[in-house]
Every structure is written in C-alpha cells, then in structure tokens.
Amino acid sequence: MAHRIRKVNYCYVTVPMRAGAGANVLGELKRAGINLLAFTGFPGKKGMAQLDLVTDNIAGIHRVAKKNGWRVSKTKKGFLAQGNDAVGVAHLHIRKLADKKINIVAADAVAAGQGRYGMILWVKPKDYTRAARVLGAK
C-alpha cells in the first residue's frame, strides 16, 4: 500500500502544563483499553496544555473523562494518512489541498520506522467534506 487516508474523529482535553499531567491522561486511557490512533499535545492558554486524542472510540474517552473529572471538547474531525515512507510524501497530501485552495489548520507527520509514515491533518469544518474528496479519504 502506498498510502491510505482515512477520516477520523478526535476530541481534546486540557491539563495543567506541568510534568506528568499528560502521562496521567494517557495512563487512564490505557487502563480503560482506549486505543489512540494519534495523539498530540501542545501549549494552550494560561498555563494549560491541549491534548488532542484521535481514536475510533470517542465514547470511551468520554466515559474515562467523566470518571476522572476531565472536561472534553465536542467531537471534531480530521484525517489520518498512513503508508510507505518516501521523500515528499507529506508534500503530496499538502499540495493536493493547496491546489484546491483548502487551508490546513494544523498537521503533524512522522517517520514510523520500517519504511512507514503517519500524518494527521486538520482543516476548518467548512472545508472538511471537500478536503475528504480531494484527499480520497474513506
């Protein structure tokens, strides 16, 4: 398989920006058996960090969040690209969107080892359906 792009759901939680806060969230999700397809964390406002949790089990995240008193965002949408790593593979997807004048809100990509890559992309909700079509996302 050269690459596959799929539609994904995610939500986020905010935690204090201090050592161990993200590890605690991930630990609770692990204990509950919640598989994450992707995870990204970054600084937010007023000493907080935002943790984006991409999963096929949003309901499970909400259950764990309720048990732990976390505030969870509404469910949001993005794209997950996976496949064989090659020079310029991220550019391929980004260029397709640029050519159709679809702005990317954020993207994270990584070489996954053994000749594989993964990338998550976010676009504005108004552009999601069109971006899915352009990317061939299933």
N, C-alpha and C positions, 0 to 999 in steps of 0.2 A: 504494500500500500504506500503510495507516495505521500498522501496526506488526507486527513478527514477533518471536516469542520462540523461541529455539532452545536445546536442551540443548548444553552444551559441556563439554569436558574441559580441565583445566589441571593444571599442576604448578608447583612453585616451587623456586627456588634461593636460597641465602643468600650474600651477599657482604659484604665489609667495607664499613662505611658511610664511604666516602671518595670524593672526586671521581674519576670515571672508571670506577668498578667496574661500575656498571650499563651504561654505554656499552660496556664490553668485552664483557659478556654479549650485549647486543643486536647488537654488531658481529659476533660469532662466529655468531649465529643468522642474520644477514643473509648472511654469506659462505656459509653452508650452504644458503641458499634456504628457510629456515623462515619461513613466513608466520604472523604473530601476528594473531589476531582482536582481542585486547585484551592490555594489559599494565598492571600496576600495581605500584608499589614503595612500601615504607613501612618505617619503623624497626622493627627486631626487638630481640633481646636482646644485651647485651654488645657493643655497637659494630658490630652486624651489621644488614643490611637484608634484607628478604624481597622477592623479585621474583616475582610471580605471572605466569605465561606461559600465556595462553589460546590454544589452537591446535587445528587439525584433525590435527596431525602430532606427537603426543606421542612416538612412536618416534624421530622426527628430533631432537627435543630431547634425548632420552636418548643418542643417538649423539654429538651435539655435546658434551654434558656429559661423557661418558666420555672423549672425546678431550682435553678441557680440564681434567679432574680435578675437575669440579663435583659436589657432592652434590645430588641431585634428590629431591624428595619423591615419595611414591607419587602416582599419578594421582588427581585429585579432580574433582568435578563442580560445575557452576554453570549459570547461564543468561545468555544474551546477548540483549538486546532492542535492536531497531533499527527505525527508521521515521521517519515525518513528525513533526517537532518541533511541539509545541503547548503552551500553558500547561497545566501539570498532568499532562503525560504520564507522568512518573516516578511521581507520586502514584497514577495509575491502577493500575499494577502493584503498588506497595507496599500500597495499600489492599486489593486483592484478597487478598493474603497475610494482612494483618492481620485481615480479616473472617473468615478461616478459622483464626485463632489460630496462624499459622505465623510464627515469628520469623525475621527476616533477620539473618544473621551480619554481612554487610557488603554495601555497594552503592556503585558509582561510576557517575555519569552525566555526560554531556557533550553540549552542542550541537555538532553536527558540521559546521555550515555548510550553506548551500543548503537550509535548512528541514528538516534531518535531525537525529536524535539517536541516541545509543547509550548503553546501560546494561548493566553486569554486576552480577549478584546472586548471593549465596551464601546457602544455608540449611544447616542441620545435615543430615548424611547421612540421619538417620532421617526427615526431613521432605521429602527430595528428590522422591520419587515423587508424593507428594500435592501438593507445590508445582508440579511439572510439569503435573499435571492442572488445578490451579486457574489457572495462567497460560496454559494451552493451548500449552505448549512442545512443539515437534516434535523 
